[in-house]
Amino acid sequence: MRKLLDKLEQAGRLAENTALVVLLGTMIGVSVFQIINRQLLNGSFSLSWADELVKIIVLWLAMVGSVAAARDNKHIRIDLITHVLSGPVVAWAKVIVDLFAAAVCVVIGWNAYRLIREEMSWGDTIFTDVPLWMLHAIVPLAFLLLSYQFLLRTAKLLLEIFKPTGEEAAS
């Protein structure tokens, strides 16, 4: 079971890192081009879509970055309990906190999905003919992936809690 969880984590890590590199590189490239175009080329090249693209990339970077932060357990958390208590109580507190975080992410993701469904009926487009809801769909997807990260961490914690001790493993 542990090997399967590790393989899933590696695949997720590769996908997230690739997305972050591509998004950040694209955002920097478009932004630098816009600056050069405005300052040095007097706006010779009209890229009316560039500013909107950068805004969408910022949204995607925030969502993918939050998934990566949760993956590495570097997200914002209030963990006073882990500093005050010790032993198995801390492990169980982490399980409860991660399950709660997963549940909250599911609720937010579900409501973001409902908003996307509503946005589909509005018919708004960007970049001339791209439905805006397609670009906003990263929000429910990211919260689904955040839930996955928290559930994966919970599974690992439970495996640690219930792993056999030295005496039990030997018998």
N, C-alpha and C positions, 0 to 999 in steps of 0.2 A: 504494500500500500504506500509506503514511504517513497519508493522509487517512482511510482506513478505520480505522486504529488510533486516530486522534484522535477520530473519531466514536464509536467504541466507548467510549473513555475518557470522553467527555463524557456519554454516556448513563449509564454507571456512576456517575460523579460526581453527577449529578442524583438518581439513585435512592438512593445512599448518603446524601447530604445531606438529602433528604426524609425518609428513614427515621430518621436521627439527630434531626432536629427534632421529628418526630411522637413518637418514643419519649421523648425528653427532656422535651418539653412534657407528655406524658401522665404521666410519672413525677413530675414536679414538681407537677402539678395534683392528682394523687391523694394524694401525700404531704402537701401543704399542707392539703387537705381533711381528711385523717386527723388532722392536728395540731389544726386548728380544731375538728373534731368532738370530739376527746378533751378538749381544754383548755377550750374555751369553751362547747360544747354538751353537755358531760357524756356524750358517747357516744350522743346521741339517735338518730343515724342509724347503724344497724348495717350496715357494709360489711365483712362477714367475709372477702370475697374480695380486699380492697384490698391487704393486706400481701403476699399471694401474687402479686398482679399486679405489685407493685413488684419483687419478687424476680425474676420472669420478665423484666421490662423491663430490669433490671440485666444479666442474662445477654445479652439481645439487644443492649443498648447496647455491651457489651464486644465482642461478635462483630462487629457492624457497625462499631464504632469501630476495631477492628483492621484491617478491610478498608480503611477510609478512611485510616488511618495508613500502610498499605502503599502505597496509591494515591499518596499524597503523599510517599512515601519518608521518612516520619517515624517509622517503626517502630524498635524497638531493634535495633541491629546492631553487631557488633564489626568495625570496618573498619581495623585497623592497617595492612594492606597498602596501602590507598589513601593513607595518610600517609607511608609509607616509599618506595614505588615511584612511578614516573610514566610517562606516555606510554601506549603501547598495552598494556603489561603490566597497568596498572590497569583498563583497559576489559575485558580478558579476565578479570581476577580478578572484576570485578563480574558478568560473564556467568556464571562458574562459581558464584559465591555465590548469585545469583538462581535459577539452575537447581537448586541444592541446596535452597534454601528452598522452591521450588515442589515439589520431590520430597518433602520433609519434610511439607509441608502436604497433599499428596495422601495420604500414608501416614496422617497423623492424621485427615484427613477420612474416609478409608476405614474406619478403626477406629471413628470416631464414628458412621458410617453403620451399621456392624455392631451397635454398642450400641443405636442407635435401633431397628433391626430386632428386637433382643432385647427392648427395652422395650415394643415393640408387643404382644408375647405376654404381658406382665405384666398389661395391662389397667388400669394406674393412670390415674386421672382427676384433673382439677383444675377448679375452678369448677363443681362438680357433675357435669358430663358431658363436658368437653373432654379428649380423650386427652392425657396428659402428653407422649407422644412427639412430638406435633405441635408443641408449644412448644419442645421440645429439638432439633427438626430444624434449628434455626438453626446449630447447631454444625457438622455436616458441610457445610452450605451455605456457611457463612462460610469454612471451610477450602478449599472448592472455589473460592470467589471470591478468596481469598488466593493460591491457586495461579495463577489467571488473572492477577492483578495482577503476580506475579513473572514469569510467562511473557510478559506484555505488555511489561514493562520489559526483559526479555531480548531480545525482538524489536526494540525500539527501539535497544538498545545494539548489536545486530548490524547494524542498518541504518546506525548511525553508524560502526561499524568498517569496514564494506564500502562506504560511500558513496564515490563517485569524488572524487578530489582535483581541484584546479583544472585541472591539465594534462589529466587523463584525461577530465574532463567536457567540455572544449573539443574534443577530437578525436573 
